[in-house]
Amino acid sequence: MRALIIDDERLARKELTNLLQEYQEIEIIGEAANAEEAQEKINSLKPDLLFLDIQMPGKTGFELLEDLEAVPEVVFTTAYDEYALKAFDFNALDYLLKPIEPSRLKETVQKLIAKEKKAKVEMMDEVDEKKLGPQDRVFVKDSDKCWFVKLENVRLFESDGNYIKIYFDNQKPMIHKSLNALDEKLDDRFFFRASRKHVINLTWVESIESWFNGGLMVVLRGGDKVEVSRRQAARFKEKMSL
């Protein structure tokens, strides 16, 4: 984690730098003695973390944060405890009183490490969330009837109010789900949002015709016809071209 130390007292900056040498997870990439200097270094160095004093000549640490477009993780360091509540209004990770106790700094670093690990896990979960493709099977229930359908056999999804009609074989069951929610779960390499009302299986496309107002008419195997809206027509042409 790349950190910037911001404090108008040189000795305070040096002391914190020395304390942080124990933690290989934190790399000190720079120092600043006031808010103006800090803002320049934040914009150029893009730190992940600020160790930020509150009372400084000129702008305070709070005013510095208000001026930033993107705020890194913040740990306030100050000799005054009366700012603690306001500090957490800025979503600060921690609030350290000077002189900083090594044991208290250790708690802060542990919080930082835990938060970073959690963020990595959440990121991996998002990456690992599998989109549904042709080889996946889905359970479909409409009233008393149930199917376990392979998605390669589904040629079309059609929105009908608060329901979706699913076209496969000679069946058209309806499920209570929004087309937007379904579209987010489908692999866009195989399924295409043709319009507000339709998602088509690209492997079922048999022919494409020009249509009104710059749109397209797609004919699926079996004869179903689906209009591709003008907005989506350019994306569709790009996806279906070499």
Order of alpha helices (4+ residues) and beta strands (2+ residues): beta-alpha-beta-alpha-beta-alpha-beta-alpha-beta-alpha-beta-beta-beta-beta-beta-alpha-beta-beta-beta-beta-beta-alpha
